[in-house]
């Protein structure tokens, strides 16, 4: 075990020292919005009474990678399979780059491999949540406050 700040954990992920799944990557990116634990605590205390929603990522398999679609994304299904009973599989012959160029409303994680994710979010978060800092693991193009 090792304590790391969110930006440090993301850097360690990018350098392939550690691995974490897409949901944790997303949350580390959200934590990058806060410069201190007290700032995070203040935000969470003020936001706590606003409500929350159930999320279920939906995997879209493209010809050259995968995309985890999240609620609000234009490709997110209207009736997602929350239980796995429908065994719904979303796939396309298109490449990830094509899907990104065709799209306008994003709330997704592009998964290139186990150490290379790209986060794209341009929707308004519900219930006064804060959107994650968008990060592409191919480069250090984010401005973390931590």
N, C-alpha and C positions, 0 to 999 in steps of 0.2 A: 504494500500500500504506500501511496505517496500523495501528499497534499499538493494540489496545483490550483492556481487560479484558472478561471475559464479560458483566458487567452493562452496560458501556458499549456493547458490540456489540449487545446486545439492545435497548437504548434507541435506538441508531442505526437498527436494523431497524424498530422501532416508529414512528420518525419518518420512515421511508421514505428515509433517506439511503443505506442499503445494502440489499442483498437477499442472503438465503441460503436454501437449500432446507431442508425439514423435518428431515432427519437432522442437519444442522449446528445448527439451532435446538435440537434435543433435546440435543445434546452441550454447547452453550453453557449450557443450563439445568442440566445435570449439573455442569458446572464451577463454577456459582454456589454449590455446596456447600462450596467450599474458599476459605479466606481468604488463602492464599499458595501459591506454587509449591512450597515445601518441604512444606506440608501435603498437597498433591496427590501429590507424589513419595512421601511416607511411605505414604499410602493405597494408591497403585498398587503399591508394592514389597511391602506386606503382602498385598494381594489377588491378586497375580500368579499364585501357585501354586494358586489355587482353581479355575481353569478358565474356560472361556468357551463361548458357544453361537453358532450361526449364526442371524442374524436376517434376515428378509425382510419389509419392510412390505407390507401388502396394502391396496390402495386400495378404499374403499367409497364409491361415488357416491350421495349423497342428492339429493333434489329441489332443495335450495338450497345445496349445498356438498359438500365431500369430507371423508372421514376416513381418515387413515392408521392402520390397525390394526397393533398390534405384538404379539409373542408374550405370552400371558397374558391378553389382552383377551378378554372373553366372546364377542365376535363374530369373533375370529381363527379362520380355518379350521383344521380338524384336519390337513389335508394341503395346505399352501400350495404354489403353483406357483413353485418356486424357479428354474426354468429359462425360464419364459415359453412353454413348448411347448404348454401346455393352453389358453392364451389365456383364462383364467378372468377374468370380469368380475363384480364384486360391485356390485349397485346396488339401490336401494330407492326407492319413491315417497314414503317418509317424509321429514320434514324433520330436519335435524341435531338441533334442540332436542328433537324427539320421541325420537330414538334415545338422546339423553343422559338424558332423564327415565326411559326404560324400563330403562336399564342399571344395573348394580351394580358390575361388575368392569371397570375401565378401565386400558388401556395404549394410549393413542391421541393423535394430533395432529389436531385439527379445523382444516381449512384453509378459511378464509372467503374469502381472496384472497391475492395474493402477498406482502402485507405484514401479514397478520392471521392468526396461528395461535393456537390455544389448546391447551395441553398438559394432559392429564388422566392421572394415574397413581395408582392406589391398590392396586397389587399389590406383593408382596414381591419385590425384585430377587433373581435367582439369583446364585450364586457370589460372594456378599458384595459384589456391585456396589452402587452407591449410586443411588437414584432421582433423577431430575432435580427441581429446584425447579419446581413447577407454575406456569405463567405463562399469562395470557390477555392478548394484545396489545391488547385493548380498554381495559385499565386497568393501573395499576402496582400490582398486588395481590400482589407477591412480596417476599420478604425476603432478598435476596442478601447474602451475607457479604462479598463482594468490594467 
